[in-house]
Amino acid sequence: MPPSRLLSALALAAALAAGCTNGIEETAPSGGASLEQPEPPDCSPQPLPPSTSIPAEPAAAALAASQAVYPTCADIVVVTDIEYLETAVDQAIESEAPIVVIDGIDATAAGAELARLDPGITLWAGAAEQRAATATLLGRELAQIVPPASDPEPESLPAADLAIDDRTHVWLAGPDQHMALLAARPAITAGGGDTRMLTSLDPAVLAGELALIEPDNASLVEGNDPTDTWRIELALAGTTLPGGGTTLFPDRRIIAFYGSPVTFRLGLLGEQGPQATVDRLRPVVDSYRIGDELLVPGFELIATVADSQAGDDGNYSKELDPEAMREWIDVALANDVYVIIDLQPGRTDFLTQARLYEEYLRLPNVGLALDPEWRIGPNDVHLVKVGSVDAAEVNSVVDYLVGLVREEKLPQKALVLHQFQTAMITNRELINTPPELALTIHVDGQGPLGTKYGTYDTMLGAPIGSDQQLWWGWKNFLDEDTPMATPEQTNAVTPLPVIVTFQ
């Protein structure tokens, strides 16, 4: 046993023998003491492995931390209930002892953990009148820690004073996991780790808090909402969008050229190579600036093109080899350009085609656009009628992208829906708009300016769910718009378009 722990144990034993001292009341010893004692086992705490799972329920969290940090035994154990958890934590940290919380786990599990740890001293942090009943329930003598006279309700978990040179691991918890981290804290601290209760899950606040902590290693207490877990893990990863930050809109606007990377026939983007496109795009981007707002150049790359021929797969869509996009993606990454991969799926579904470009969708500066005009039924062909997509199919893409964002710890990702007729997206009000995505309705009607304004207003007036967060985009056609809207005219549109593209 380390000297400090041996002295602590001896001091507690002396207090028990002498009566109520330093807040601990006397408990009668059971049996006499032998003059010859075997060599005691080494009950030293071990560092809590980063792979340890800390549950969100306090009793289970304390149990998991105790089992991980004290694999063989413990000299002292503090038993408590939820009401007096903070008192127990203070005593346990001072005594370098784990906690067993009797609320939330059955007496058998609590008793089994005490039997496994086999402490020389077991302390009770709780109401004095409950000590005897708890001792009987657990089959173990309990020394009483006198609770403070003030209200024993737990307070906010204090932020740990982090000694970076000594830290082995930092365990984090969101606001909903306060009690779990509190219960696990004594064992984590004894094992040489630190804990930190995050005060907010706002991305900007999170980034500031974690920048102060600078954790070399960090783990999360379980039980966070998946979106909250994503926010914390994203802040830890430090991945940002072009121009900085983790939220697309309204923190920035994207001004983009639209087209195919392999032909000039489908838009401005294919009229020159990727670096020349960046150079051509930058002055256009600057012309849309309002005040000191952040504007980001963008490429909207057509990855699958609606085709008049069925093709070998019969889907009336020609899929671009992902390798043909690589140089464009690389140049975009190097120049802080946001890329939007555009899909025109024909008779197949959007999710099937999106998966073809997953390698790129796993990047922080790549979003996705769905073009329902070119999503046709099993017996339809292009240009006979305008295609459409239902919210259910869009939601399958939403779920897929959210999974990638969480898995890769990516900033918010753009999902763009092209629409110039209300019938192009059915049940639009049922589309999910989770915080991991910035879902934008891109109004890409063409013609005289008055007609375009009217189309924009009509799309705004289509059904919108009460809990949806939608953004709005605008498209300029160099040849079809008569005349094409100026930057000033586009910036006068309400709501202000967060994505403006040129074809």
C-alpha positions as CSV (number, residue, x, y, z in Angstrom):
1,M,0.0,0.0,0.0
2,P,1.4,3.5,-0.9
3,P,2.5,5.4,2.3
4,S,-0.1,8.2,1.7
5,R,-2.9,5.7,1.5
6,L,-1.7,3.7,4.5
7,L,-1.6,6.9,6.6
8,S,-5.1,7.9,5.4
9,A,-6.4,4.4,6.3
10,L,-4.6,4.5,9.7
11,A,-6.0,8.0,10.5
12,L,-9.5,6.8,9.7
13,A,-9.1,3.7,11.8
14,A,-7.8,5.9,14.7
15,A,-10.8,8.2,14.3
16,L,-13.2,5.2,14.4
17,A,-11.5,3.9,17.6
18,A,-11.6,7.3,19.3
19,G,-15.2,8.2,18.5
20,C,-16.6,11.1,16.4
21,T,-13.6,12.9,15.0
22,N,-13.4,15.1,11.8
23,G,-17.0,14.3,10.9
24,I,-16.8,10.5,11.4
25,E,-18.9,8.8,14.1
26,E,-17.8,5.7,15.9
27,T,-18.7,2.3,14.7
28,A,-18.0,-0.6,17.0
29,P,-15.3,-3.0,15.7
30,S,-16.4,-6.5,14.9
31,G,-14.0,-9.1,16.5
32,G,-10.6,-8.7,18.0
33,A,-7.5,-7.7,16.1
34,S,-4.8,-10.3,15.4
35,L,-1.2,-9.4,16.3
36,E,0.0,-11.1,13.1
37,Q,-1.4,-9.8,9.9
38,P,-0.7,-11.2,6.4
39,E,0.9,-9.0,3.8
40,P,-2.0,-6.8,2.6
41,P,-2.8,-6.9,-1.2
42,D,-1.9,-4.0,-3.3
43,C,-5.0,-1.9,-3.7
44,S,-3.4,1.0,-5.6
45,P,-5.7,2.6,-8.2
46,Q,-5.0,2.1,-11.8
47,P,-5.5,4.7,-14.6
48,L,-8.9,4.5,-16.1
49,P,-8.5,3.1,-19.6
50,P,-9.7,5.4,-22.4
51,S,-11.9,2.6,-23.7
52,T,-13.9,2.4,-20.5
53,S,-17.6,2.9,-20.9
54,I,-19.0,5.3,-18.3
55,P,-22.8,5.0,-18.3
56,A,-25.1,8.0,-17.9
57,E,-26.8,6.7,-14.8
58,P,-24.9,7.7,-11.6
59,A,-24.9,4.4,-9.8
60,A,-23.8,2.5,-12.9
61,A,-21.2,5.2,-13.6
62,A,-19.7,4.9,-10.2
63,L,-19.7,1.1,-10.5
64,A,-18.0,1.1,-13.9
65,A,-15.3,3.6,-12.7
66,S,-14.7,1.6,-9.5
67,Q,-14.3,-1.7,-11.4
68,A,-11.9,-0.1,-13.9
69,V,-9.7,1.8,-11.5
70,Y,-9.7,-0.7,-8.6
71,P,-9.3,-4.0,-10.3
72,T,-8.4,-6.0,-7.2
73,C,-9.4,-4.2,-4.0
74,A,-9.8,-0.8,-2.2
75,D,-8.6,0.2,1.3
76,I,-11.6,2.5,1.8
77,V,-15.0,2.7,0.0
78,V,-17.7,5.3,0.4
79,V,-21.3,4.2,0.2
80,T,-23.9,6.8,-0.5
81,D,-27.3,7.6,-2.1
82,I,-28.1,10.3,-4.7
83,E,-29.2,12.8,-2.0
84,Y,-25.8,12.9,-0.4
85,L,-23.7,12.2,-3.5
86,E,-21.7,15.5,-3.3
87,T,-20.7,14.8,0.4
88,A,-19.6,11.3,-0.7
89,V,-17.5,12.7,-3.6
90,D,-15.7,15.1,-1.4
91,Q,-14.8,12.4,1.2
92,A,-13.9,9.8,-1.5
93,I,-11.5,12.2,-3.3
94,E,-9.9,13.1,0.0
95,S,-9.5,9.4,0.9
96,E,-8.6,8.2,-2.6
97,A,-11.6,5.9,-2.5
98,P,-14.2,4.7,-4.9
99,I,-17.9,5.3,-4.4
100,V,-20.8,2.7,-4.4
101,V,-24.1,4.4,-5.0
102,I,-27.0,2.3,-3.7
103,D,-29.7,4.2,-5.7
104,G,-30.1,2.9,-9.2
105,I,-28.5,-0.5,-8.7
106,D,-29.9,-3.4,-6.6
107,A,-28.5,-4.3,-3.2
108,T,-27.1,-7.5,-4.6
109,A,-24.9,-5.5,-7.1
110,A,-23.8,-3.0,-4.4
111,G,-23.0,-5.8,-2.0
112,A,-21.1,-7.7,-4.7
113,E,-19.0,-4.7,-5.5
114,L,-18.2,-4.2,-1.8
115,A,-17.3,-7.8,-1.4
116,R,-15.0,-7.6,-4.5
117,L,-13.3,-4.5,-3.1
118,D,-13.1,-5.9,0.4
119,P,-12.2,-2.5,2.0
120,G,-10.8,-2.2,5.5
121,I,-13.0,0.7,6.1
122,T,-16.5,1.4,4.6
123,L,-17.9,4.8,5.1
124,W,-21.6,5.8,4.9
125,A,-22.4,9.2,3.4
126,G,-26.1,9.7,4.0
127,A,-28.8,10.3,6.6
128,A,-27.7,8.9,10.0
129,E,-31.1,7.2,10.5
130,Q,-30.5,5.2,7.3
131,R,-27.1,3.9,8.3
132,A,-28.2,0.8,10.2
133,A,-30.7,-0.3,7.6
134,T,-28.2,0.1,4.8
135,A,-25.5,-1.8,6.8
136,T,-27.9,-4.7,7.3
137,L,-28.9,-4.6,3.6
138,L,-25.3,-4.7,2.5
139,G,-24.1,-7.0,5.3
140,R,-21.3,-4.7,6.2
141,E,-20.4,-2.3,9.0
142,L,-20.6,1.4,7.9
143,A,-18.8,4.3,9.6
144,Q,-21.0,7.4,9.5
145,I,-19.8,10.6,7.7
146,V,-21.7,13.4,9.3
147,P,-23.5,15.3,6.5
148,P,-23.1,19.0,6.4
149,A,-25.8,21.1,8.1
150,S,-26.6,22.9,4.9
151,D,-28.9,21.7,2.2
152,P,-27.3,18.4,1.0
153,E,-28.7,18.7,-2.6
154,P,-25.8,18.3,-5.1
155,E,-24.5,21.5,-6.6
156,S,-23.1,22.0,-10.0
157,L,-20.0,19.9,-10.6
158,P,-17.0,22.2,-10.3
159,A,-14.6,22.4,-13.2
160,A,-11.5,20.4,-12.4
161,D,-8.2,22.3,-12.0
162,L,-6.3,20.7,-14.8
163,A,-2.6,20.1,-14.3
164,I,-1.5,19.4,-17.9
165,D,1.8,17.9,-16.9
166,D,0.1,15.3,-14.7
167,R,-3.0,14.6,-16.7
168,T,-3.4,11.2,-18.3
169,H,-7.0,11.5,-19.6
170,V,-9.9,13.9,-19.4
171,W,-13.5,12.6,-19.2
172,L,-16.2,15.0,-20.4
173,A,-19.9,15.1,-19.8
174,G,-22.7,17.3,-21.3
175,P,-25.2,19.0,-19.0
176,D,-27.5,15.9,-18.9
177,Q,-24.7,13.7,-17.6
178,H,-23.8,15.9,-14.6
179,M,-24.6,13.3,-11.9
180,A,-22.9,10.4,-13.7
181,L,-19.6,12.2,-14.0
182,L,-19.9,13.3,-10.4
183,A,-20.3,9.7,-9.3
184,A,-17.4,8.5,-11.4
185,R,-15.1,11.4,-10.5
186,P,-13.4,10.0,-7.3
187,A,-12.3,6.8,-9.1
188,I,-11.2,8.8,-12.2
189,T,-9.2,11.2,-10.1
190,A,-7.6,8.5,-8.0
191,G,-6.5,6.8,-11.3
192,G,-4.7,10.0,-12.4
193,G,-7.4,11.3,-14.7
194,D,-9.5,14.5,-14.7
195,T,-13.1,15.3,-15.3
196,R,-14.8,18.3,-16.8
197,M,-18.5,19.2,-16.9
198,L,-19.2,21.1,-20.1
199,T,-21.5,24.1,-19.4
200,S,-22.9,24.4,-22.9
201,L,-23.2,22.5,-26.1
202,D,-23.3,25.6,-28.3
203,P,-20.5,25.0,-30.9
204,A,-18.9,28.3,-30.2
205,V,-18.9,27.9,-26.4
206,L,-17.7,24.3,-26.7
207,A,-14.8,25.3,-28.8
208,G,-13.7,27.9,-26.2
209,E,-14.1,25.6,-23.3
210,L,-12.1,22.8,-24.9
211,A,-9.5,25.2,-26.1
212,L,-8.8,26.1,-22.5
213,I,-8.6,22.4,-21.5
214,E,-6.5,21.3,-24.4
215,P,-7.1,17.6,-23.8
216,D,-4.5,15.3,-25.3
217,N,-7.0,12.5,-24.7
218,A,-10.7,12.7,-24.0
219,S,-13.7,10.4,-23.6
220,L,-17.4,11.1,-23.2
221,V,-19.8,9.8,-20.6
222,E,-22.5,7.9,-22.3
223,G,-26.1,9.0,-22.7
224,N,-25.7,12.2,-24.6
225,D,-28.2,12.8,-27.4
226,P,-26.4,11.7,-30.6
227,T,-26.4,15.3,-31.8
228,D,-24.9,16.5,-28.6
229,T,-22.2,13.8,-28.8
230,W,-21.4,15.0,-32.3
231,R,-21.0,18.6,-31.2
232,I,-18.6,17.6,-28.4
233,E,-16.6,15.3,-30.6
234,L,-16.5,17.9,-33.4
235,A,-15.1,20.5,-30.9
236,L,-12.5,18.0,-29.8
237,A,-11.5,17.1,-33.3
238,G,-11.1,20.8,-34.2
239,T,-12.3,20.3,-37.8
240,T,-13.6,23.4,-39.4
241,L,-15.4,24.7,-42.6
242,P,-13.7,26.8,-45.3
243,G,-13.3,30.2,-43.6
244,G,-13.4,28.7,-40.1
245,G,-16.2,27.7,-37.8
246,T,-18.5,24.6,-37.8
247,T,-21.9,26.1,-38.8
248,L,-22.5,26.9,-42.4
249,F,-25.3,29.4,-42.2
250,P,-25.8,32.3,-41.4
251,D,-22.1,32.4,-40.6
252,R,-21.2,32.6,-44.3
253,R,-22.6,32.6,-47.8
254,I,-21.5,30.5,-50.7
255,I,-21.1,31.9,-54.2
256,A,-20.6,29.1,-56.7
257,F,-20.1,28.1,-60.3
258,Y,-22.3,25.2,-61.5
259,G,-21.4,22.6,-64.1
260,S,-19.7,19.4,-65.1
261,P,-16.0,19.0,-64.4
262,V,-15.5,17.2,-67.7
263,T,-17.4,19.4,-70.3
264,F,-18.1,23.0,-70.9
265,R,-21.6,22.3,-72.2
266,L,-23.3,22.1,-68.8
267,G,-22.2,25.3,-67.2
268,L,-19.4,27.8,-66.3
269,L,-17.6,25.3,-64.1
270,G,-16.4,23.2,-67.0
271,E,-15.1,26.0,-69.1
272,Q,-11.6,25.9,-67.5
273,G,-9.6,23.8,-65.1
274,P,-10.1,23.8,-61.4
275,Q,-7.5,26.4,-60.4
276,A,-8.5,28.7,-63.2
277,T,-12.1,28.3,-62.0
278,V,-11.1,29.5,-58.5
279,D,-9.3,32.5,-60.0
280,R,-12.3,33.4,-62.2
281,L,-14.7,32.9,-59.3
282,R,-13.0,35.1,-56.7
283,P,-13.9,38.5,-58.1
284,V,-17.5,37.3,-58.6
285,V,-17.6,36.3,-55.0
286,D,-16.3,39.7,-53.8
287,S,-19.1,41.5,-55.8
288,Y,-21.7,39.9,-53.6
289,R,-20.2,41.0,-50.3
290,I,-22.4,42.9,-47.8
291,G,-20.3,44.6,-45.2
292,D,-17.8,42.4,-43.5
293,E,-19.7,39.1,-44.1
294,L,-17.8,35.9,-44.8
295,L,-18.2,34.8,-48.5
296,V,-16.9,31.4,-49.6
297,P,-16.3,30.4,-53.2
298,G,-18.0,27.2,-54.3
299,F,-18.1,24.5,-57.0
300,E,-21.4,22.8,-57.7
301,L,-20.2,19.7,-59.6
302,I,-22.7,17.7,-61.6
303,A,-21.7,14.1,-60.7
304,T,-24.7,12.3,-62.4
305,V,-26.3,13.7,-65.5
306,A,-29.8,13.1,-66.8
307,D,-29.5,11.1,-70.0
308,S,-31.9,10.6,-72.9
309,Q,-30.6,7.0,-73.2
310,A,-31.4,4.3,-70.6
311,G,-27.7,3.2,-70.4
312,D,-26.5,-0.2,-69.3
313,D,-28.1,0.1,-65.9
314,G,-31.4,1.4,-67.4
315,N,-31.7,4.4,-65.1
316,Y,-31.4,7.2,-67.7
317,S,-28.6,8.8,-65.7
318,K,-24.9,8.9,-66.5
319,E,-22.7,8.6,-63.5
320,L,-19.3,10.3,-63.5
321,D,-16.4,8.3,-62.3
322,P,-15.4,9.6,-58.9
323,E,-11.8,9.7,-60.0
324,A,-12.7,12.4,-62.6
325,M,-13.6,14.7,-59.7
326,R,-10.4,14.2,-57.6
327,E,-8.4,17.1,-58.9
328,W,-11.4,19.4,-58.4
329,I,-11.8,18.3,-54.8
330,D,-8.1,18.6,-54.1
331,V,-8.0,22.1,-55.5
332,A,-11.1,23.1,-53.6
333,L,-9.5,21.8,-50.3
334,A,-6.4,23.8,-51.0
335,N,-8.3,27.0,-51.7
336,D,-11.0,27.0,-49.1
337,V,-13.7,26.3,-51.7
338,Y,-16.9,24.6,-50.7
339,V,-18.0,21.7,-53.1
340,I,-21.6,20.6,-53.7
341,I,-22.0,17.3,-55.5
342,D,-25.1,17.5,-57.7
343,L,-27.2,14.4,-58.5
344,Q,-29.6,14.0,-61.5
345,P,-30.6,10.3,-60.8
346,G,-33.2,9.5,-63.5
347,R,-35.0,6.3,-62.6
348,T,-32.9,5.4,-59.6
349,D,-33.0,7.0,-56.2
350,F,-30.9,9.7,-54.7
351,L,-29.4,7.6,-51.9
352,T,-28.1,5.0,-54.3
353,Q,-26.2,7.6,-56.3
354,A,-25.0,9.5,-53.3
355,R,-23.2,6.4,-52.0
356,L,-21.1,6.4,-55.2
357,Y,-19.4,9.6,-54.0
358,E,-19.1,8.7,-50.3
359,E,-15.3,9.2,-50.3
360,Y,-15.8,12.9,-50.9
361,L,-18.9,13.3,-48.8
362,R,-16.7,12.3,-45.8
363,L,-14.8,15.5,-46.3
364,P,-15.5,18.7,-44.3
365,N,-15.9,20.9,-47.4
366,V,-18.2,18.7,-49.5
367,G,-22.0,18.9,-49.5
368,L,-24.7,17.3,-51.6
369,A,-27.4,18.6,-54.0
370,L,-30.5,16.7,-55.1
371,D,-32.1,17.8,-58.4
372,P,-35.7,16.5,-58.3
373,E,-36.3,17.8,-61.9
374,W,-34.4,14.8,-63.1
375,R,-35.8,12.2,-60.7
376,I,-38.3,10.3,-62.9
377,G,-40.5,7.3,-62.3
378,P,-40.0,3.8,-63.7
379,N,-41.9,4.4,-66.9
380,D,-40.9,8.1,-67.4
381,V,-38.3,9.7,-69.6
382,H,-36.7,13.1,-69.2
383,L,-38.2,16.3,-70.7
384,V,-41.7,14.9,-71.0
385,K,-42.5,16.1,-67.5
386,V,-40.7,17.6,-64.6
387,G,-39.5,15.0,-62.2
388,S,-40.2,15.0,-58.4
389,V,-39.1,13.4,-55.1
390,D,-41.0,12.7,-51.9
391,A,-39.9,13.7,-48.4
392,A,-39.4,10.0,-47.5
393,E,-36.6,9.6,-50.1
394,V,-35.0,12.9,-49.1
395,N,-35.1,11.8,-45.5
396,S,-33.2,8.6,-46.4
397,V,-30.4,10.9,-47.7
398,V,-30.7,13.1,-44.6
399,D,-30.1,10.1,-42.4
400,Y,-27.2,8.9,-44.5
401,L,-25.5,12.2,-44.4
402,V,-26.1,12.7,-40.7
403,G,-24.4,9.3,-40.1
404,L,-21.3,10.4,-42.1
405,V,-21.1,13.7,-40.3
406,R,-21.2,12.0,-36.9
407,E,-18.9,9.2,-37.8
408,E,-16.2,11.5,-39.3
409,K,-16.8,14.3,-36.7
410,L,-17.5,16.8,-39.5
411,P,-18.8,20.3,-39.4
412,Q,-22.3,21.0,-40.5
413,K,-22.8,19.7,-44.1
414,A,-24.9,21.3,-46.8
415,L,-27.8,19.4,-48.3
416,V,-29.3,21.4,-51.2
417,L,-32.7,20.7,-52.8
418,H,-33.3,22.3,-56.2
419,Q,-36.9,23.4,-56.7
420,F,-38.7,25.7,-59.0
421,Q,-42.2,24.1,-58.9
422,T,-44.0,23.1,-55.7
423,A,-44.8,19.6,-57.2
424,M,-41.1,18.8,-57.5
425,I,-40.9,18.0,-53.7
426,T,-43.9,16.3,-52.3
427,N,-44.6,16.5,-48.5
428,R,-41.8,19.0,-48.2
429,E,-42.9,19.9,-44.7
430,L,-42.0,16.4,-43.5
431,I,-38.3,16.6,-44.5
432,N,-36.1,16.3,-41.5
433,T,-33.7,19.2,-40.9
434,P,-31.3,18.0,-38.1
435,P,-28.5,20.4,-36.8
436,E,-25.8,18.2,-38.5
437,L,-27.1,19.5,-41.9
438,A,-27.9,22.9,-43.4
439,L,-30.8,22.1,-45.7
440,T,-31.2,24.7,-48.4
441,I,-34.0,25.1,-50.9
442,H,-32.3,26.3,-54.0
443,V,-34.7,28.2,-56.3
444,D,-33.4,27.7,-59.8
445,G,-36.1,29.1,-62.0
446,Q,-35.1,31.0,-65.1
447,G,-36.4,33.9,-67.1
448,P,-37.1,37.6,-66.6
449,L,-36.3,39.0,-63.2
450,G,-39.9,39.5,-62.3
451,T,-40.6,35.9,-63.0
452,K,-37.7,34.8,-60.9
453,Y,-38.8,36.9,-58.0
454,G,-42.3,35.3,-58.3
455,T,-40.8,31.8,-58.4
456,Y,-38.8,32.6,-55.3
457,D,-41.8,33.8,-53.4
458,T,-43.8,30.8,-54.5
459,M,-41.2,28.3,-53.2
460,L,-41.2,30.2,-49.9
461,G,-44.9,29.8,-49.7
462,A,-44.9,26.1,-50.2
463,P,-45.6,24.1,-47.0
464,I,-42.9,24.3,-44.3
465,G,-42.8,22.3,-41.1
466,S,-43.1,24.2,-37.8
467,D,-39.8,22.7,-36.6
468,Q,-37.9,22.9,-39.9
469,Q,-34.8,25.0,-40.3
470,L,-34.6,25.8,-44.0
471,W,-32.2,28.1,-45.9
472,W,-32.6,29.6,-49.3
473,G,-30.6,29.7,-52.5
474,W,-30.7,31.6,-55.8
475,K,-29.5,30.6,-59.3
476,N,-28.4,32.9,-62.1
477,F,-28.5,31.8,-65.7
478,L,-26.1,33.7,-67.9
479,D,-28.1,33.0,-71.1
480,E,-31.7,32.2,-70.0
481,D,-32.2,35.1,-67.6
482,T,-33.2,38.3,-69.4
483,P,-31.4,40.1,-67.9
484,M,-29.5,38.3,-65.3
485,A,-29.9,39.7,-61.8
486,T,-27.1,41.9,-60.6
487,P,-25.4,41.3,-57.2
488,E,-27.3,44.2,-55.8
489,Q,-30.6,42.8,-57.0
490,T,-29.8,39.3,-55.7
491,N,-28.8,40.6,-52.4
492,A,-32.1,42.5,-52.1
493,V,-34.0,39.2,-52.2
494,T,-35.7,38.3,-48.9
495,P,-34.7,36.1,-47.2
496,L,-31.2,36.7,-48.3
497,P,-29.9,33.7,-50.4
498,V,-27.1,31.8,-48.6
499,I,-26.1,30.0,-51.7
500,V,-25.9,31.8,-55.1
501,T,-24.9,29.7,-58.2
502,F,-24.1,30.6,-61.8
503,Q,-24.8,28.4,-64.9
